[in-house]
Amino acid sequence: MGDKFGVCGLLLAGGQSRRMGGGDKCLRVLAGKTLLTRVIECARPQVDELILNANGDPARFEEYGISVVDDVVSGFSGPLAGILTGLEWLRNNHPDCQWLASFACDAPFIPSDMVSRMKSVTEKQNGEVCCAVSGGRDQPVFGLWPVKLAGDLREALVKERVRKVDLWTQRYKLIRTEWQLDPVDPFFNVNTQDDLLKATKLIGSNLTS
Protein backbone atom coordinates (compact mmCIF):
# COMPACT_ATOMS: atom_id res chain seq x y z
CA MET A 1 0.00 0.00 0.00
CA GLY A 2 1.41 3.39 -0.97
CA ASP A 3 1.53 6.16 1.59
CA LYS A 4 -0.02 9.43 0.49
CA PHE A 5 0.22 11.16 3.85
CA GLY A 6 2.56 8.97 5.90
CA VAL A 7 -0.15 8.84 8.57
CA CYS A 8 -2.77 6.21 9.41
CA GLY A 9 -5.88 7.00 11.40
CA LEU A 10 -7.42 5.46 14.51
CA LEU A 11 -11.05 6.02 15.49
CA LEU A 12 -11.45 5.60 19.25
CA ALA A 13 -14.72 3.90 20.21
CA GLY A 14 -13.56 1.55 22.95
CA GLY A 15 -15.22 3.31 25.89
CA GLN A 16 -18.32 2.24 27.79
CA SER A 17 -20.38 5.42 27.12
CA ARG A 18 -21.78 5.52 30.66
CA ARG A 19 -22.97 9.13 30.46
CA MET A 20 -24.96 8.29 27.33
CA GLY A 21 -26.53 5.27 29.01
CA GLY A 22 -24.18 2.65 27.60
CA GLY A 23 -24.01 0.99 24.20
CA ASP A 24 -22.22 2.30 21.13
CA LYS A 25 -22.34 6.06 21.43
CA CYS A 26 -20.77 6.40 17.99
CA LEU A 27 -23.86 4.81 16.43
CA ARG A 28 -26.17 7.51 17.77
CA VAL A 29 -27.76 9.50 14.96
CA LEU A 30 -27.06 13.21 14.54
CA ALA A 31 -29.07 15.00 11.85
CA GLY A 32 -29.56 11.86 9.77
CA LYS A 33 -26.05 10.40 10.09
CA THR A 34 -24.41 8.39 12.83
CA LEU A 35 -21.62 10.07 14.73
CA LEU A 36 -19.30 7.41 13.35
CA THR A 37 -20.28 8.22 9.78
CA ARG A 38 -19.54 11.90 10.36
CA VAL A 39 -16.11 11.18 11.83
CA ILE A 40 -15.21 8.73 9.07
CA GLU A 41 -16.22 11.22 6.37
CA CYS A 42 -13.84 13.79 7.82
CA ALA A 43 -10.98 11.53 8.90
CA ARG A 44 -10.70 9.19 5.91
CA PRO A 45 -9.44 11.80 3.40
CA GLN A 46 -6.69 12.83 5.83
CA VAL A 47 -4.96 9.46 6.26
CA ASP A 48 -3.61 6.50 4.30
CA GLU A 49 -5.67 3.92 6.16
CA LEU A 50 -8.35 4.11 8.83
CA ILE A 51 -9.05 1.59 11.59
CA LEU A 52 -11.66 1.50 14.35
CA ASN A 53 -10.83 0.61 17.94
CA ALA A 54 -13.94 -0.96 19.46
CA ASN A 55 -14.47 -3.91 21.77
CA GLY A 56 -17.07 -6.63 21.31
CA ASP A 57 -18.60 -8.08 18.16
CA PRO A 58 -17.08 -6.28 15.14
CA ALA A 59 -20.03 -7.29 12.95
CA ARG A 60 -22.04 -4.31 14.18
CA PHE A 61 -19.65 -2.04 12.25
CA GLU A 62 -19.52 -4.14 9.08
CA GLU A 63 -21.34 -1.57 6.94
CA TYR A 64 -18.58 0.98 7.52
CA GLY A 65 -16.00 -1.06 5.64
CA ILE A 66 -13.02 -0.50 7.93
CA SER A 67 -10.92 -2.83 10.07
CA VAL A 68 -12.12 -3.14 13.69
CA VAL A 69 -9.54 -3.91 16.38
CA ASP A 70 -10.11 -4.79 20.06
CA ASP A 71 -8.04 -3.27 22.85
CA VAL A 72 -4.76 -5.15 23.15
CA VAL A 73 -4.94 -4.76 26.94
CA SER A 74 -8.01 -5.77 28.95
CA GLY A 75 -10.07 -3.88 31.46
CA PHE A 76 -11.26 -0.79 29.56
CA SER A 77 -8.04 1.07 30.33
CA GLY A 78 -9.05 4.31 28.62
CA PRO A 79 -7.85 6.06 25.48
CA LEU A 80 -4.20 5.11 26.00
CA ALA A 81 -5.24 1.48 25.52
CA GLY A 82 -6.82 2.43 22.22
CA ILE A 83 -3.75 4.35 21.12
CA LEU A 84 -1.51 1.41 22.02
CA THR A 85 -3.83 -0.84 20.05
CA GLY A 86 -3.49 1.40 17.00
CA LEU A 87 0.29 1.69 17.30
CA GLU A 88 0.78 -2.06 17.59
CA TRP A 89 -1.67 -2.76 14.77
CA LEU A 90 0.26 -0.42 12.48
CA ARG A 91 3.59 -1.91 13.48
CA ASN A 92 2.30 -5.37 12.56
CA ASN A 93 0.10 -4.57 9.55
CA HIS A 94 1.37 -1.34 8.00
CA PRO A 95 5.06 -1.07 8.93
CA ASP A 96 5.73 1.69 6.40
CA CYS A 97 3.37 4.05 8.23
CA GLN A 98 5.33 5.95 10.87
CA TRP A 99 2.55 8.08 12.40
CA LEU A 100 -0.84 7.36 13.93
CA ALA A 101 -3.50 10.07 14.14
CA SER A 102 -6.23 9.48 16.71
CA PHE A 103 -9.81 10.73 16.55
CA ALA A 104 -12.61 10.39 19.08
CA CYS A 105 -15.76 8.90 17.56
CA ASP A 106 -18.07 11.24 19.47
CA ALA A 107 -16.76 14.46 17.87
CA PRO A 108 -18.85 15.35 14.82
CA PHE A 109 -17.08 18.62 13.94
CA ILE A 110 -13.42 17.61 13.69
CA PRO A 111 -11.39 19.85 11.35
CA SER A 112 -10.57 18.66 7.85
CA ASP A 113 -6.97 19.89 8.25
CA MET A 114 -6.29 18.26 11.60
CA VAL A 115 -3.71 15.73 10.45
CA SER A 116 -1.88 17.96 7.97
CA ARG A 117 -1.51 20.79 10.48
CA MET A 118 -0.38 18.49 13.27
CA LYS A 119 2.17 16.72 11.11
CA SER A 120 3.57 19.96 9.66
CA VAL A 121 3.94 21.68 13.04
CA THR A 122 5.36 18.59 14.76
CA GLU A 123 7.99 18.05 12.09
CA LYS A 124 8.99 21.73 11.97
CA GLN A 125 9.42 21.85 15.75
CA ASN A 126 11.06 18.41 15.99
CA GLY A 127 8.29 17.22 18.26
CA GLU A 128 7.74 13.66 19.40
CA VAL A 129 3.97 13.68 19.94
CA CYS A 130 1.24 16.21 19.20
CA CYS A 131 -2.20 17.01 20.57
CA ALA A 132 -4.95 19.37 19.51
CA VAL A 133 -5.90 22.43 21.55
CA SER A 134 -9.12 24.46 21.43
CA GLY A 135 -10.26 27.25 23.70
CA GLY A 136 -6.99 26.97 25.59
CA ARG A 137 -7.71 23.35 26.54
CA ASP A 138 -5.71 20.32 25.48
CA GLN A 139 -7.71 17.74 23.55
CA PRO A 140 -5.37 14.78 24.10
CA VAL A 141 -7.38 12.09 22.33
CA PHE A 142 -6.99 14.07 19.12
CA GLY A 143 -3.32 13.40 18.66
CA LEU A 144 -0.44 12.41 16.44
CA TRP A 145 1.67 9.52 17.73
CA PRO A 146 4.88 7.97 16.38
CA VAL A 147 4.66 4.21 15.94
CA LYS A 148 8.19 3.90 17.40
CA LEU A 149 6.77 4.69 20.87
CA ALA A 150 4.56 1.57 20.91
CA GLY A 151 6.94 -0.31 23.21
CA ASP A 152 7.26 2.62 25.61
CA LEU A 153 3.50 3.00 25.81
CA ARG A 154 2.95 -0.70 26.47
CA GLU A 155 5.38 -0.55 29.38
CA ALA A 156 3.73 2.57 30.80
CA LEU A 157 0.24 1.14 30.45
CA VAL A 158 0.84 -2.45 31.56
CA LYS A 159 3.73 -2.23 34.02
CA GLU A 160 3.32 1.30 35.40
CA ARG A 161 -0.49 1.35 35.04
CA VAL A 162 -0.49 4.88 33.61
CA ARG A 163 -4.03 5.76 32.52
CA LYS A 164 -4.08 9.51 31.84
CA VAL A 165 -2.91 10.61 28.43
CA ASP A 166 -1.22 13.77 29.71
CA LEU A 167 0.79 11.84 32.30
CA TRP A 168 2.33 9.83 29.50
CA THR A 169 2.81 12.60 26.95
CA GLN A 170 4.65 14.80 29.46
CA ARG A 171 7.58 12.41 29.11
CA TYR A 172 8.11 13.56 25.52
CA LYS A 173 8.40 16.75 23.52
CA LEU A 174 4.71 17.49 23.13
CA ILE A 175 3.59 19.89 20.42
CA ARG A 176 0.23 21.59 20.96
CA THR A 177 -1.63 22.68 17.83
CA GLU A 178 -4.44 25.18 18.40
CA TRP A 179 -7.79 25.62 16.67
CA GLN A 180 -10.24 28.47 17.14
CA LEU A 181 -13.70 28.02 18.67
CA ASP A 182 -15.47 30.08 16.00
CA PRO A 183 -17.97 29.14 14.65
CA VAL A 184 -17.91 25.97 16.77
CA ASP A 185 -15.40 24.07 18.89
CA PRO A 186 -14.05 21.55 16.34
CA PHE A 187 -13.44 19.08 19.17
CA PHE A 188 -16.87 19.36 20.75
CA ASN A 189 -17.70 15.86 21.92
CA VAL A 190 -21.08 14.25 22.47
CA ASN A 191 -21.05 12.64 25.90
CA THR A 192 -24.72 13.00 26.90
CA GLN A 193 -28.15 13.26 25.34
CA ASP A 194 -28.03 17.02 25.99
CA ASP A 195 -24.78 17.22 24.02
CA LEU A 196 -26.47 15.41 21.14
CA LEU A 197 -29.30 17.96 21.17
CA LYS A 198 -26.79 20.82 21.24
CA ALA A 199 -24.93 19.36 18.27
CA THR A 200 -28.21 19.01 16.39
CA LYS A 201 -28.93 22.70 16.99
CA LEU A 202 -25.46 23.67 15.80
CA ILE A 203 -26.00 21.81 12.55
CA GLY A 204 -29.50 23.27 12.19
CA SER A 205 -28.13 26.81 12.60
CA ASN A 206 -25.89 26.23 9.56
CA LEU A 207 -22.78 26.91 11.64
CA THR A 208 -21.57 23.54 10.50
CA SER A 209 -22.75 20.61 8.41
C-alpha positions in Angstrom: 0.0 0.0 0.0 1.4 3.4 -1.0 1.5 6.2 1.6 0.0 9.4 0.5 0.2 11.2 3.8 2.6 9.0 5.9 -0.1 8.8 8.6 -2.8 6.2 9.4 -5.9 7.0 11.4 -7.4 5.5 14.5 -11.0 6.0 15.5 -11.5 5.6 19.3 -14.7 3.9 20.2 -13.6 1.6 23.0 -15.2 3.3 25.9 -18.3 2.2 27.8 -20.4 5.4 27.1 -21.8 5.5 30.7 -23.0 9.1 30.5 -25.0 8.3 27.3 -26.5 5.3 29.0 -24.2 2.6 27.6 -24.0 1.0 24.2 -22.2 2.3 21.1 -22.3 6.1 21.4 -20.8 6.4 18.0 -23.9 4.8 16.4 -26.2 7.5 17.8 -27.8 9.5 15.0 -27.1 13.2 14.5 -29.1 15.0 11.8 -29.6 11.9 9.8 -26.1 10.4 10.1 -24.4 8.4 12.8 -21.6 10.1 14.7 -19.3 7.4 13.4 -20.3 8.2 9.8 -19.5 11.9 10.4 -16.1 11.2 11.8 -15.2 8.7 9.1 -16.2 11.2 6.4 -13.8 13.8 7.8 -11.0 11.5 8.9 -10.7 9.2 5.9 -9.4 11.8 3.4 -6.7 12.8 5.8 -5.0 9.5 6.3 -3.6 6.5 4.3 -5.7 3.9 6.2 -8.3 4.1 8.8 -9.1 1.6 11.6 -11.7 1.5 14.3 -10.8 0.6 17.9 -13.9 -1.0 19.5 -14.5 -3.9 21.8 -17.1 -6.6 21.3 -18.6 -8.1 18.2 -17.1 -6.3 15.1 -20.0 -7.3 12.9 -22.0 -4.3 14.2 -19.7 -2.0 12.3 -19.5 -4.1 9.1 -21.3 -1.6 6.9 -18.6 1.0 7.5 -16.0 -1.1 5.6 -13.0 -0.5 7.9 -10.9 -2.8 10.1 -12.1 -3.1 13.7 -9.5 -3.9 16.4 -10.1 -4.8 20.1 -8.0 -3.3 22.9 -4.8 -5.1 23.2 -4.9 -4.8 26.9 -8.0 -5.8 28.9 -10.1 -3.9 31.5 -11.3 -0.8 29.6 -8.0 1.1 30.3 -9.0 4.3 28.6 -7.9 6.1 25.5 -4.2 5.1 26.0 -5.2 1.5 25.5 -6.8 2.4 22.2 -3.8 4.4 21.1 -1.5 1.4 22.0 -3.8 -0.8 20.0 -3.5 1.4 17.0 0.3 1.7 17.3 0.8 -2.1 17.6 -1.7 -2.8 14.8 0.3 -0.4 12.5 3.6 -1.9 13.5 2.3 -5.4 12.6 0.1 -4.6 9.6 1.4 -1.3 8.0 5.1 -1.1 8.9 5.7 1.7 6.4 3.4 4.1 8.2 5.3 5.9 10.9 2.5 8.1 12.4 -0.8 7.4 13.9 -3.5 10.1 14.1 -6.2 9.5 16.7 -9.8 10.7 16.6 -12.6 10.4 19.1 -15.8 8.9 17.6 -18.1 11.2 19.5 -16.8 14.5 17.9 -18.8 15.4 14.8 -17.1 18.6 13.9 -13.4 17.6 13.7 -11.4 19.9 11.3 -10.6 18.7 7.8 -7.0 19.9 8.3 -6.3 18.3 11.6 -3.7 15.7 10.5 -1.9 18.0 8.0 -1.5 20.8 10.5 -0.4 18.5 13.3 2.2 16.7 11.1 3.6 20.0 9.7 3.9 21.7 13.0 5.4 18.6 14.8 8.0 18.0 12.1 9.0 21.7 12.0 9.4 21.8 15.7 11.1 18.4 16.0 8.3 17.2 18.3 7.7 13.7 19.4 4.0 13.7 19.9 1.2 16.2 19.2 -2.2 17.0 20.6 -5.0 19.4 19.5 -5.9 22.4 21.5 -9.1 24.5 21.4 -10.3 27.2 23.7 -7.0 27.0 25.6 -7.7 23.4 26.5 -5.7 20.3 25.5 -7.7 17.7 23.6 -5.4 14.8 24.1 -7.4 12.1 22.3 -7.0 14.1 19.1 -3.3 13.4 18.7 -0.4 12.4 16.4 1.7 9.5 17.7 4.9 8.0 16.4 4.7 4.2 15.9 8.2 3.9 17.4 6.8 4.7 20.9 4.6 1.6 20.9 6.9 -0.3 23.2 7.3 2.6 25.6 3.5 3.0 25.8 3.0 -0.7 26.5 5.4 -0.6 29.4 3.7 2.6 30.8 0.2 1.1 30.4 0.8 -2.5 31.6 3.7 -2.2 34.0 3.3 1.3 35.4 -0.5 1.4 35.0 -0.5 4.9 33.6 -4.0 5.8 32.5 -4.1 9.5 31.8 -2.9 10.6 28.4 -1.2 13.8 29.7 0.8 11.8 32.3 2.3 9.8 29.5 2.8 12.6 26.9 4.6 14.8 29.5 7.6 12.4 29.1 8.1 13.6 25.5 8.4 16.8 23.5 4.7 17.5 23.1 3.6 19.9 20.4 0.2 21.6 21.0 -1.6 22.7 17.8 -4.4 25.2 18.4 -7.8 25.6 16.7 -10.2 28.5 17.1 -13.7 28.0 18.7 -15.5 30.1 16.0 -18.0 29.1 14.6 -17.9 26.0 16.8 -15.4 24.1 18.9 -14.1 21.5 16.3 -13.4 19.1 19.2 -16.9 19.4 20.8 -17.7 15.9 21.9 -21.1 14.2 22.5 -21.1 12.6 25.9 -24.7 13.0 26.9 -28.2 13.3 25.3 -28.0 17.0 26.0 -24.8 17.2 24.0 -26.5 15.4 21.1 -29.3 18.0 21.2 -26.8 20.8 21.2 -24.9 19.4 18.3 -28.2 19.0 16.4 -28.9 22.7 17.0 -25.5 23.7 15.8 -26.0 21.8 12.6 -29.5 23.3 12.2 -28.1 26.8 12.6 -25.9 26.2 9.6 -22.8 26.9 11.6 -21.6 23.5 10.5 -22.8 20.6 8.4 
